[in-house]
């Protein structure tokens, strides 16, 4: 699941909320700079 964080108010925004709006904006303060946040992927590493 991809989430964004507003560069102004720092709120977390789901990508589903962004798709509703015309263009990428913070739905709380209207700021245009959003940072993409990835959920940490879990990788299997073989231990030797
Ligand atoms: Zn904001």
mmCIF file of the protein (N, C-alpha, C, O) and its ligand, coordinates in Angstrom:
data_MODEL
# 
_entry.id   MODEL 
# 
loop_
_entity.id 
_entity.type 
_entity.pdbx_number_of_molecules 
1 polymer     1 
2 non-polymer 1 
# 
_entity_poly.entity_id                      1 
_entity_poly.type                           'polypeptide(L)' 
_entity_poly.nstd_linkage                   no 
_entity_poly.nstd_monomer                   no 
_entity_poly.pdbx_seq_one_letter_code       
;(UNK)(UNK)(UNK)(UNK)(UNK)(UNK)(UNK)(UNK)(UNK)(UNK)(UNK)(UNK)(UNK)(UNK)(UNK)(UNK)
(UNK)(UNK)(UNK)(UNK)(UNK)(UNK)(UNK)(UNK)(UNK)(UNK)(UNK)(UNK)(UNK)(UNK)(UNK)(UNK)
(UNK)(UNK)(UNK)(UNK)(UNK)(UNK)(UNK)(UNK)(UNK)(UNK)(UNK)(UNK)(UNK)(UNK)(UNK)(UNK)
;
_entity_poly.pdbx_seq_one_letter_code_can   XXXXXXXXXXXXXXXXXXXXXXXXXXXXXXXXXXXXXXXXXXXXXXXX 
_entity_poly.pdbx_strand_id                 A 
# 
loop_
_entity_poly_seq.entity_id 
_entity_poly_seq.num 
_entity_poly_seq.mon_id 
_entity_poly_seq.hetero 
1 1  UNK n 
1 2  UNK n 
1 3  UNK n 
1 4  UNK n 
1 5  UNK n 
1 6  UNK n 
1 7  UNK n 
1 8  UNK n 
1 9  UNK n 
1 10 UNK n 
1 11 UNK n 
1 12 UNK n 
1 13 UNK n 
1 14 UNK n 
1 15 UNK n 
1 16 UNK n 
1 17 UNK n 
1 18 UNK n 
1 19 UNK n 
1 20 UNK n 
1 21 UNK n 
1 22 UNK n 
1 23 UNK n 
1 24 UNK n 
1 25 UNK n 
1 26 UNK n 
1 27 UNK n 
1 28 UNK n 
1 29 UNK n 
1 30 UNK n 
1 31 UNK n 
1 32 UNK n 
1 33 UNK n 
1 34 UNK n 
1 35 UNK n 
1 36 UNK n 
1 37 UNK n 
1 38 UNK n 
1 39 UNK n 
1 40 UNK n 
1 41 UNK n 
1 42 UNK n 
1 43 UNK n 
1 44 UNK n 
1 45 UNK n 
1 46 UNK n 
1 47 UNK n 
1 48 UNK n 
# 
loop_
_struct_asym.id 
_struct_asym.entity_id 
A 1 
B 2 
# 
loop_
_chem_comp.id 
_chem_comp.type 
_chem_comp.mon_nstd_flag 
UNK 'L-peptide linking' . 
ZN  non-polymer         . 
# 
_pdbx_entity_nonpoly.entity_id   2 
_pdbx_entity_nonpoly.name        ? 
_pdbx_entity_nonpoly.comp_id     ZN 
# 
_pdbx_nonpoly_scheme.asym_id         B 
_pdbx_nonpoly_scheme.entity_id       2 
_pdbx_nonpoly_scheme.mon_id          ZN 
_pdbx_nonpoly_scheme.ndb_seq_num     1 
_pdbx_nonpoly_scheme.pdb_seq_num     101 
_pdbx_nonpoly_scheme.auth_seq_num    101 
_pdbx_nonpoly_scheme.pdb_mon_id      ZN 
_pdbx_nonpoly_scheme.auth_mon_id     ZN 
_pdbx_nonpoly_scheme.pdb_strand_id   A 
_pdbx_nonpoly_scheme.pdb_ins_code    . 
# 
loop_
_atom_site.group_PDB 
_atom_site.id 
_atom_site.type_symbol 
_atom_site.label_atom_id 
_atom_site.label_alt_id 
_atom_site.label_comp_id 
_atom_site.label_asym_id 
_atom_site.label_entity_id 
_atom_site.label_seq_id 
_atom_site.pdbx_PDB_ins_code 
_atom_site.Cartn_x 
_atom_site.Cartn_y 
_atom_site.Cartn_z 
_atom_site.occupancy 
_atom_site.B_iso_or_equiv 
_atom_site.pdbx_formal_charge 
_atom_site.auth_seq_id 
_atom_site.auth_comp_id 
_atom_site.auth_asym_id 
_atom_site.auth_atom_id 
_atom_site.pdbx_PDB_model_num 
ATOM   1   N  N  . UNK A 1 1  ? 0.837   -1.198  0.000  1.00 0.00 ? 1   UNK A N  1 
ATOM   2   C  CA . UNK A 1 1  ? 0.000   0.000   0.000  1.00 0.00 ? 1   UNK A CA 1 
ATOM   3   C  C  . UNK A 1 1  ? 0.873   1.250   0.000  1.00 0.00 ? 1   UNK A C  1 
ATOM   4   O  O  . UNK A 1 1  ? 1.791   1.380   0.809  1.00 0.00 ? 1   UNK A O  1 
ATOM   5   N  N  . UNK A 1 2  ? 0.580   2.147   -0.898 1.00 0.00 ? 2   UNK A N  1 
ATOM   6   C  CA . UNK A 1 2  ? 1.390   3.357   -1.025 1.00 0.00 ? 2   UNK A CA 1 
ATOM   7   C  C  . UNK A 1 2  ? 0.706   4.502   -0.290 1.00 0.00 ? 2   UNK A C  1 
ATOM   8   O  O  . UNK A 1 2  ? -0.493  4.738   -0.439 1.00 0.00 ? 2   UNK A O  1 
ATOM   9   N  N  . UNK A 1 3  ? 1.501   5.200   0.504  1.00 0.00 ? 3   UNK A N  1 
ATOM   10  C  CA . UNK A 1 3  ? 0.975   6.366   1.196  1.00 0.00 ? 3   UNK A CA 1 
ATOM   11  C  C  . UNK A 1 3  ? 1.856   7.570   0.921  1.00 0.00 ? 3   UNK A C  1 
ATOM   12  O  O  . UNK A 1 3  ? 3.017   7.452   0.532  1.00 0.00 ? 3   UNK A O  1 
ATOM   13  N  N  . UNK A 1 4  ? 1.264   8.724   1.137  1.00 0.00 ? 4   UNK A N  1 
ATOM   14  C  CA . UNK A 1 4  ? 2.016   9.957   0.968  1.00 0.00 ? 4   UNK A CA 1 
ATOM   15  C  C  . UNK A 1 4  ? 1.972   10.766  2.245  1.00 0.00 ? 4   UNK A C  1 
ATOM   16  O  O  . UNK A 1 4  ? 1.027   10.679  3.030  1.00 0.00 ? 4   UNK A O  1 
ATOM   17  N  N  . UNK A 1 5  ? 3.029   11.564  2.438  1.00 0.00 ? 5   UNK A N  1 
ATOM   18  C  CA . UNK A 1 5  ? 3.062   12.457  3.584  1.00 0.00 ? 5   UNK A CA 1 
ATOM   19  C  C  . UNK A 1 5  ? 3.195   13.884  3.077  1.00 0.00 ? 5   UNK A C  1 
ATOM   20  O  O  . UNK A 1 5  ? 4.023   14.180  2.216  1.00 0.00 ? 5   UNK A O  1 
ATOM   21  N  N  . UNK A 1 6  ? 2.373   14.754  3.621  1.00 0.00 ? 6   UNK A N  1 
ATOM   22  C  CA . UNK A 1 6  ? 2.387   16.153  3.205  1.00 0.00 ? 6   UNK A CA 1 
ATOM   23  C  C  . UNK A 1 6  ? 3.664   16.831  3.702  1.00 0.00 ? 6   UNK A C  1 
ATOM   24  O  O  . UNK A 1 6  ? 4.080   16.643  4.845  1.00 0.00 ? 6   UNK A O  1 
ATOM   25  N  N  . UNK A 1 7  ? 4.275   17.624  2.818  1.00 0.00 ? 7   UNK A N  1 
ATOM   26  C  CA . UNK A 1 7  ? 5.503   18.326  3.193  1.00 0.00 ? 7   UNK A CA 1 
ATOM   27  C  C  . UNK A 1 7  ? 5.231   19.527  4.065  1.00 0.00 ? 7   UNK A C  1 
ATOM   28  O  O  . UNK A 1 7  ? 6.159   20.084  4.653  1.00 0.00 ? 7   UNK A O  1 
ATOM   29  N  N  . UNK A 1 8  ? 4.004   19.934  4.162  1.00 0.00 ? 8   UNK A N  1 
ATOM   30  C  CA . UNK A 1 8  ? 3.662   21.114  4.948  1.00 0.00 ? 8   UNK A CA 1 
ATOM   31  C  C  . UNK A 1 8  ? 3.122   20.742  6.329  1.00 0.00 ? 8   UNK A C  1 
ATOM   32  O  O  . UNK A 1 8  ? 3.680   21.141  7.351  1.00 0.00 ? 8   UNK A O  1 
ATOM   33  N  N  . UNK A 1 9  ? 2.034   19.977  6.346  1.00 0.00 ? 9   UNK A N  1 
ATOM   34  C  CA . UNK A 1 9  ? 1.389   19.672  7.621  1.00 0.00 ? 9   UNK A CA 1 
ATOM   35  C  C  . UNK A 1 9  ? 1.793   18.292  8.147  1.00 0.00 ? 9   UNK A C  1 
ATOM   36  O  O  . UNK A 1 9  ? 1.579   17.980  9.318  1.00 0.00 ? 9   UNK A O  1 
ATOM   37  N  N  . UNK A 1 10 ? 2.385   17.461  7.261  1.00 0.00 ? 10  UNK A N  1 
ATOM   38  C  CA . UNK A 1 10 ? 2.919   16.185  7.714  1.00 0.00 ? 10  UNK A CA 1 
ATOM   39  C  C  . UNK A 1 10 ? 1.877   15.100  7.911  1.00 0.00 ? 10  UNK A C  1 
ATOM   40  O  O  . UNK A 1 10 ? 2.139   14.091  8.565  1.00 0.00 ? 10  UNK A O  1 
ATOM   41  N  N  . UNK A 1 11 ? 0.710   15.305  7.353  1.00 0.00 ? 11  UNK A N  1 
ATOM   42  C  CA . UNK A 1 11 ? -0.338  14.302  7.508  1.00 0.00 ? 11  UNK A CA 1 
ATOM   43  C  C  . UNK A 1 11 ? -0.131  13.163  6.507  1.00 0.00 ? 11  UNK A C  1 
ATOM   44  O  O  . UNK A 1 11 ? 0.410   13.344  5.417  1.00 0.00 ? 11  UNK A O  1 
ATOM   45  N  N  . UNK A 1 12 ? -0.581  11.998  6.925  1.00 0.00 ? 12  UNK A N  1 
ATOM   46  C  CA . UNK A 1 12 ? -0.492  10.839  6.058  1.00 0.00 ? 12  UNK A CA 1 
ATOM   47  C  C  . UNK A 1 12 ? -1.737  10.773  5.173  1.00 0.00 ? 12  UNK A C  1 
ATOM   48  O  O  . UNK A 1 12 ? -2.864  10.947  5.638  1.00 0.00 ? 12  UNK A O  1 
ATOM   49  N  N  . UNK A 1 13 ? -1.502  10.516  3.890  1.00 0.00 ? 13  UNK A N  1 
ATOM   50  C  CA . UNK A 1 13 ? -2.607  10.484  2.939  1.00 0.00 ? 13  UNK A CA 1 
ATOM   51  C  C  . UNK A 1 13 ? -2.527  9.195   2.137  1.00 0.00 ? 13  UNK A C  1 
ATOM   52  O  O  . UNK A 1 13 ? -1.468  8.827   1.628  1.00 0.00 ? 13  UNK A O  1 
ATOM   53  N  N  . UNK A 1 14 ? -3.642  8.528   2.034  1.00 0.00 ? 14  UNK A N  1 
ATOM   54  C  CA . UNK A 1 14 ? -3.695  7.324   1.211  1.00 0.00 ? 14  UNK A CA 1 
ATOM   55  C  C  . UNK A 1 14 ? -3.764  7.707   -0.256 1.00 0.00 ? 14  UNK A C  1 
ATOM   56  O  O  . UNK A 1 14 ? -4.260  8.778   -0.608 1.00 0.00 ? 14  UNK A O  1 
ATOM   57  N  N  . UNK A 1 15 ? -3.269  6.839   -1.095 1.00 0.00 ? 15  UNK A N  1 
ATOM   58  C  CA . UNK A 1 15 ? -3.268  7.131   -2.529 1.00 0.00 ? 15  UNK A CA 1 
ATOM   59  C  C  . UNK A 1 15 ? -4.691  7.107   -3.073 1.00 0.00 ? 15  UNK A C  1 
ATOM   60  O  O  . UNK A 1 15 ? -4.969  7.714   -4.107 1.00 0.00 ? 15  UNK A O  1 
ATOM   61  N  N  . UNK A 1 16 ? -5.571  6.430   -2.403 1.00 0.00 ? 16  UNK A N  1 
ATOM   62  C  CA . UNK A 1 16 ? -6.966  6.400   -2.836 1.00 0.00 ? 16  UNK A CA 1 
ATOM   63  C  C  . UNK A 1 16 ? -7.604  7.771   -2.709 1.00 0.00 ? 16  UNK A C  1 
ATOM   64  O  O  . UNK A 1 16 ? -8.468  8.140   -3.504 1.00 0.00 ? 16  UNK A O  1 
ATOM   65  N  N  . UNK A 1 17 ? -7.175  8.526   -1.704 1.00 0.00 ? 17  UNK A N  1 
ATOM   66  C  CA . UNK A 1 17 ? -7.716  9.864   -1.530 1.00 0.00 ? 17  UNK A CA 1 
ATOM   67  C  C  . UNK A 1 17 ? -7.178  10.811  -2.596 1.00 0.00 ? 17  UNK A C  1 
ATOM   68  O  O  . UNK A 1 17 ? -7.856  11.759  -2.994 1.00 0.00 ? 17  UNK A O  1 
ATOM   69  N  N  . UNK A 1 18 ? -5.959  10.550  -3.055 1.00 0.00 ? 18  UNK A N  1 
ATOM   70  C  CA . UNK A 1 18 ? -5.352  11.420  -4.053 1.00 0.00 ? 18  UNK A CA 1 
ATOM   71  C  C  . UNK A 1 18 ? -6.000  11.226  -5.413 1.00 0.00 ? 18  UNK A C  1 
ATOM   72  O  O  . UNK A 1 18 ? -6.097  12.162  -6.206 1.00 0.00 ? 18  UNK A O  1 
ATOM   73  N  N  . UNK A 1 19 ? -6.437  10.017  -5.673 1.00 0.00 ? 19  UNK A N  1 
ATOM   74  C  CA . UNK A 1 19 ? -7.020  9.736   -6.981 1.00 0.00 ? 19  UNK A CA 1 
ATOM   75  C  C  . UNK A 1 19 ? -8.335  10.461  -7.168 1.00 0.00 ? 19  UNK A C  1 
ATOM   76  O  O  . UNK A 1 19 ? -8.759  10.713  -8.296 1.00 0.00 ? 19  UNK A O  1 
ATOM   77  N  N  . UNK A 1 20 ? -8.979  10.795  -6.066 1.00 0.00 ? 20  UNK A N  1 
ATOM   78  C  CA . UNK A 1 20 ? -10.243 11.510  -6.147 1.00 0.00 ? 20  UNK A CA 1 
ATOM   79  C  C  . UNK A 1 20 ? -10.008 12.957  -6.559 1.00 0.00 ? 20  UNK A C  1 
ATOM   80  O  O  . UNK A 1 20 ? -10.793 13.534  -7.310 1.00 0.00 ? 20  UNK A O  1 
ATOM   81  N  N  . UNK A 1 21 ? -8.928  13.532  -6.065 1.00 0.00 ? 21  UNK A N  1 
ATOM   82  C  CA . UNK A 1 21 ? -8.646  14.937  -6.335 1.00 0.00 ? 21  UNK A CA 1 
ATOM   83  C  C  . UNK A 1 21 ? -7.995  15.114  -7.699 1.00 0.00 ? 21  UNK A C  1 
ATOM   84  O  O  . UNK A 1 21 ? -7.278  14.232  -8.170 1.00 0.00 ? 21  UNK A O  1 
ATOM   85  N  N  . UNK A 1 22 ? -8.249  16.262  -8.334 1.00 0.00 ? 22  UNK A N  1 
ATOM   86  C  CA . UNK A 1 22 ? -7.563  16.575  -9.592 1.00 0.00 ? 22  UNK A CA 1 
ATOM   87  C  C  . UNK A 1 22 ? -6.124  16.988  -9.335 1.00 0.00 ? 22  UNK A C  1 
ATOM   88  O  O  . UNK A 1 22 ? -5.861  18.108  -8.898 1.00 0.00 ? 22  UNK A O  1 
ATOM   89  N  N  . UNK A 1 23 ? -5.197  16.086  -9.604 1.00 0.00 ? 23  UNK A N  1 
ATOM   90  C  CA . UNK A 1 23 ? -3.805  16.381  -9.306 1.00 0.00 ? 23  UNK A CA 1 
ATOM   91  C  C  . UNK A 1 23 ? -3.471  15.986  -7.891 1.00 0.00 ? 23  UNK A C  1 
ATOM   92  O  O  . UNK A 1 23 ? -4.356  15.742  -7.071 1.00 0.00 ? 23  UNK A O  1 
ATOM   93  N  N  . UNK A 1 24 ? -2.184  15.926  -7.613 1.00 0.00 ? 24  UNK A N  1 
ATOM   94  C  CA . UNK A 1 24 ? -1.756  15.487  -6.292 1.00 0.00 ? 24  UNK A CA 1 
ATOM   95  C  C  . UNK A 1 24 ? -1.671  16.681  -5.356 1.00 0.00 ? 24  UNK A C  1 
ATOM   96  O  O  . UNK A 1 24 ? -0.883  17.606  -5.556 1.00 0.00 ? 24  UNK A O  1 
ATOM   97  N  N  . UNK A 1 25 ? -2.493  16.632  -4.348 1.00 0.00 ? 25  UNK A N  1 
ATOM   98  C  CA . UNK A 1 25 ? -2.486  17.690  -3.330 1.00 0.00 ? 25  UNK A CA 1 
ATOM   99  C  C  . UNK A 1 25 ? -2.831  17.101  -1.983 1.00 0.00 ? 25  UNK A C  1 
ATOM   100 O  O  . UNK A 1 25 ? -3.470  16.054  -1.880 1.00 0.00 ? 25  UNK A O  1 
ATOM   101 N  N  . UNK A 1 26 ? -2.396  17.795  -0.963 1.00 0.00 ? 26  UNK A N  1 
ATOM   102 C  CA . UNK A 1 26 ? -2.801  17.408  0.379  1.00 0.00 ? 26  UNK A CA 1 
ATOM   103 C  C  . UNK A 1 26 ? -4.275  17.747  0.556  1.00 0.00 ? 26  UNK A C  1 
ATOM   104 O  O  . UNK A 1 26 ? -4.696  18.869  0.278  1.00 0.00 ? 26  UNK A O  1 
ATOM   105 N  N  . UNK A 1 27 ? -5.056  16.777  1.017  1.00 0.00 ? 27  UNK A N  1 
ATOM   106 C  CA . UNK A 1 27 ? -6.492  16.995  1.160  1.00 0.00 ? 27  UNK A CA 1 
ATOM   107 C  C  . UNK A 1 27 ? -6.814  17.786  2.416  1.00 0.00 ? 27  UNK A C  1 
ATOM   108 O  O  . UNK A 1 27 ? -7.968  18.146  2.647  1.00 0.00 ? 27  UNK A O  1 
ATOM   109 N  N  . UNK A 1 28 ? -5.794  18.059  3.234  1.00 0.00 ? 28  UNK A N  1 
ATOM   110 C  CA . UNK A 1 28 ? -6.031  18.785  4.484  1.00 0.00 ? 28  UNK A CA 1 
ATOM   111 C  C  . UNK A 1 28 ? -5.688  20.263  4.344  1.00 0.00 ? 28  UNK A C  1 
ATOM   112 O  O  . UNK A 1 28 ? -6.486  21.126  4.712  1.00 0.00 ? 28  UNK A O  1 
ATOM   113 N  N  . UNK A 1 29 ? -4.495  20.558  3.810  1.00 0.00 ? 29  UNK A N  1 
ATOM   114 C  CA . UNK A 1 29 ? -4.057  21.947  3.732  1.00 0.00 ? 29  UNK A CA 1 
ATOM   115 C  C  . UNK A 1 29 ? -3.886  22.422  2.295  1.00 0.00 ? 29  UNK A C  1 
ATOM   116 O  O  . UNK A 1 29 ? -3.703  23.616  2.058  1.00 0.00 ? 29  UNK A O  1 
ATOM   117 N  N  . UNK A 1 30 ? -3.944  21.495  1.322  1.00 0.00 ? 30  UNK A N  1 
ATOM   118 C  CA . UNK A 1 30 ? -3.843  21.894  -0.067 1.00 0.00 ? 30  UNK A CA 1 
ATOM   119 C  C  . UNK A 1 30 ? -2.413  22.041  -0.566 1.00 0.00 ? 30  UNK A C  1 
ATOM   120 O  O  . UNK A 1 30 ? -2.187  22.533  -1.672 1.00 0.00 ? 30  UNK A O  1 
ATOM   121 N  N  . UNK A 1 31 ? -1.447  21.616  0.243  1.00 0.00 ? 31  UNK A N  1 
ATOM   122 C  CA . UNK A 1 31 ? -0.049  21.709  -0.158 1.00 0.00 ? 31  UNK A CA 1 
ATOM   123 C  C  . UNK A 1 31 ? 0.246   20.724  -1.282 1.00 0.00 ? 31  UNK A C  1 
ATOM   124 O  O  . UNK A 1 31 ? -0.309  19.626  -1.324 1.00 0.00 ? 31  UNK A O  1 
ATOM   125 N  N  . UNK A 1 32 ? 1.126   21.130  -2.189 1.00 0.00 ? 32  UNK A N  1 
ATOM   126 C  CA . UNK A 1 32 ? 1.359   20.307  -3.374 1.00 0.00 ? 32  UNK A CA 1 
ATOM   127 C  C  . UNK A 1 32 ? 2.547   19.369  -3.242 1.00 0.00 ? 32  UNK A C  1 
ATOM   128 O  O  . UNK A 1 32 ? 2.682   18.418  -4.011 1.00 0.00 ? 32  UNK A O  1 
ATOM   129 N  N  . UNK A 1 33 ? 3.394   19.633  -2.281 1.00 0.00 ? 33  UNK A N  1 
ATOM   130 C  CA . UNK A 1 33 ? 4.584   18.796  -2.135 1.00 0.00 ? 33  UNK A CA 1 
ATOM   131 C  C  . UNK A 1 33 ? 4.275   17.637  -1.196 1.00 0.00 ? 33  UNK A C  1 
ATOM   132 O  O  . UNK A 1 33 ? 4.062   17.817  0.003  1.00 0.00 ? 33  UNK A O  1 
ATOM   133 N  N  . UNK A 1 34 ? 4.259   16.442  -1.781 1.00 0.00 ? 34  UNK A N  1 
ATOM   134 C  CA . UNK A 1 34 ? 3.992   15.254  -0.986 1.00 0.00 ? 34  UNK A CA 1 
ATOM   135 C  C  . UNK A 1 34 ? 5.155   14.281  -1.128 1.00 0.00 ? 34  UNK A C  1 
ATOM   136 O  O  . UNK A 1 34 ? 5.748   14.144  -2.197 1.00 0.00 ? 34  UNK A O  1 
ATOM   137 N  N  . UNK A 1 35 ? 5.457   13.628  -0.051 1.00 0.00 ? 35  UNK A N  1 
ATOM   138 C  CA . UNK A 1 35 ? 6.539   12.655  -0.062 1.00 0.00 ? 35  UNK A CA 1 
ATOM   139 C  C  . UNK A 1 35 ? 5.965   11.246  -0.091 1.00 0.00 ? 35  UNK A C  1 
ATOM   140 O  O  . UNK A 1 35 ? 5.064   10.896  0.671  1.00 0.00 ? 35  UNK A O  1 
ATOM   141 N  N  . UNK A 1 36 ? 6.513   10.465  -0.986 1.00 0.00 ? 36  UNK A N  1 
ATOM   142 C  CA . UNK A 1 36 ? 6.028   9.100   -1.117 1.00 0.00 ? 36  UNK A CA 1 
ATOM   143 C  C  . UNK A 1 36 ? 6.616   8.229   -0.017 1.00 0.00 ? 36  UNK A C  1 
ATOM   144 O  O  . UNK A 1 36 ? 7.815   8.271   0.257  1.00 0.00 ? 36  UNK A O  1 
ATOM   145 N  N  . UNK A 1 37 ? 5.764   7.454   0.593  1.00 0.00 ? 37  UNK A N  1 
ATOM   146 C  CA . UNK A 1 37 ? 6.208   6.577   1.672  1.00 0.00 ? 37  UNK A CA 1 
ATOM   147 C  C  . UNK A 1 37 ? 5.918   5.136   1.295  1.00 0.00 ? 37  UNK A C  1 
ATOM   148 O  O  . UNK A 1 37 ? 4.781   4.772   0.997  1.00 0.00 ? 37  UNK A O  1 
ATOM   149 N  N  . UNK A 1 38 ? 6.937   4.345   1.311  1.00 0.00 ? 38  UNK A N  1 
ATOM   150 C  CA . UNK A 1 38 ? 6.735   2.925   1.039  1.00 0.00 ? 38  UNK A CA 1 
ATOM   151 C  C  . UNK A 1 38 ? 6.715   2.149   2.343  1.00 0.00 ? 38  UNK A C  1 
ATOM   152 O  O  . UNK A 1 38 ? 7.487   2.407   3.266  1.00 0.00 ? 38  UNK A O  1 
ATOM   153 N  N  . UNK A 1 39 ? 5.814   1.203   2.383  1.00 0.00 ? 39  UNK A N  1 
ATOM   154 C  CA . UNK A 1 39 ? 5.849   0.304   3.524  1.00 0.00 ? 39  UNK A CA 1 
ATOM   155 C  C  . UNK A 1 39 ? 7.080   -0.588  3.383  1.00 0.00 ? 39  UNK A C  1 
ATOM   156 O  O  . UNK A 1 39 ? 7.392   -1.055  2.288  1.00 0.00 ? 39  UNK A O  1 
ATOM   157 N  N  . UNK A 1 40 ? 7.759   -0.816  4.466  1.00 0.00 ? 40  UNK A N  1 
ATOM   158 C  CA . UNK A 1 40 ? 9.003   -1.591  4.410  1.00 0.00 ? 40  UNK A CA 1 
ATOM   159 C  C  . UNK A 1 40 ? 8.756   -2.994  3.892  1.00 0.00 ? 40  UNK A C  1 
ATOM   160 O  O  . UNK A 1 40 ? 7.931   -3.739  4.419  1.00 0.00 ? 40  UNK A O  1 
ATOM   161 N  N  . UNK A 1 41 ? 9.480   -3.329  2.862  1.00 0.00 ? 41  UNK A N  1 
ATOM   162 C  CA . UNK A 1 41 ? 9.328   -4.651  2.277  1.00 0.00 ? 41  UNK A CA 1 
ATOM   163 C  C  . UNK A 1 41 ? 10.156  -5.670  3.060  1.00 0.00 ? 41  UNK A C  1 
ATOM   164 O  O  . UNK A 1 41 ? 11.277  -5.406  3.493  1.00 0.00 ? 41  UNK A O  1 
ATOM   165 N  N  . UNK A 1 42 ? 9.565   -6.811  3.214  1.00 0.00 ? 42  UNK A N  1 
ATOM   166 C  CA . UNK A 1 42 ? 10.237  -7.851  3.942  1.00 0.00 ? 42  UNK A CA 1 
ATOM   167 C  C  . UNK A 1 42 ? 10.917  -8.812  2.951  1.00 0.00 ? 42  UNK A C  1 
ATOM   168 O  O  . UNK A 1 42 ? 10.267  -9.419  2.100  1.00 0.00 ? 42  UNK A O  1 
ATOM   169 N  N  . UNK A 1 43 ? 12.184  -8.923  3.087  1.00 0.00 ? 43  UNK A N  1 
ATOM   170 C  CA . UNK A 1 43 ? 12.919  -9.795  2.183  1.00 0.00 ? 43  UNK A CA 1 
ATOM   171 C  C  . UNK A 1 43 ? 13.467  -10.998 2.942  1.00 0.00 ? 43  UNK A C  1 
ATOM   172 O  O  . UNK A 1 43 ? 13.903  -10.917 4.090  1.00 0.00 ? 43  UNK A O  1 
ATOM   173 N  N  . UNK A 1 44 ? 13.417  -12.077 2.252  1.00 0.00 ? 44  UNK A N  1 
ATOM   174 C  CA . UNK A 1 44 ? 14.004  -13.281 2.847  1.00 0.00 ? 44  UNK A CA 1 
ATOM   175 C  C  . UNK A 1 44 ? 15.478  -13.365 2.458  1.00 0.00 ? 44  UNK A C  1 
ATOM   176 O  O  . UNK A 1 44 ? 15.840  -13.333 1.282  1.00 0.00 ? 44  UNK A O  1 
ATOM   177 N  N  . UNK A 1 45 ? 16.276  -13.469 3.446  1.00 0.00 ? 45  UNK A N  1 
ATOM   178 C  CA . UNK A 1 45 ? 17.710  -13.555 3.205  1.00 0.00 ? 45  UNK A CA 1 
ATOM   179 C  C  . UNK A 1 45 ? 18.225  -14.878 3.774  1.00 0.00 ? 45  UNK A C  1 
ATOM   180 O  O  . UNK A 1 45 ? 17.968  -15.251 4.918  1.00 0.00 ? 45  UNK A O  1 
ATOM   181 N  N  . UNK A 1 46 ? 18.943  -15.540 2.929  1.00 0.00 ? 46  UNK A N  1 
ATOM   182 C  CA . UNK A 1 46 ? 19.513  -16.803 3.390  1.00 0.00 ? 46  UNK A CA 1 
ATOM   183 C  C  . UNK A 1 46 ? 20.722  -16.558 4.292  1.00 0.00 ? 46  UNK A C  1 
ATOM   184 O  O  . UNK A 1 46 ? 21.697  -15.920 3.896  1.00 0.00 ? 46  UNK A O  1 
ATOM   185 N  N  . UNK A 1 47 ? 20.635  -17.058 5.459  1.00 0.00 ? 47  UNK A N  1 
ATOM   186 C  CA . UNK A 1 47 ? 21.763  -16.932 6.383  1.00 0.00 ? 47  UNK A CA 1 
ATOM   187 C  C  . UNK A 1 47 ? 22.753  -18.073 6.172  1.00 0.00 ? 47  UNK A C  1 
ATOM   188 O  O  . UNK A 1 47 ? 22.383  -19.242 6.064  1.00 0.00 ? 47  UNK A O  1 
ATOM   189 N  N  . UNK A 1 48 ? 23.991  -17.696 6.121  1.00 0.00 ? 48  UNK A N  1 
ATOM   190 C  CA . UNK A 1 48 ? 25.011  -18.738 5.930  1.00 0.00 ? 48  UNK A CA 1 
ATOM   191 C  C  . UNK A 1 48 ? 25.819  -18.890 7.215  1.00 0.00 ? 48  UNK A C  1 
ATOM   192 O  O  . UNK A 1 48 ? 26.732  -19.714 7.276  1.00 0.00 ? 48  UNK A O  1 
HETATM 193 ZN ZN . ZN  B 2 .  ? -0.951  19.141  4.217  1.00 0.00 ? 101 ZN  A ZN 1 
# 
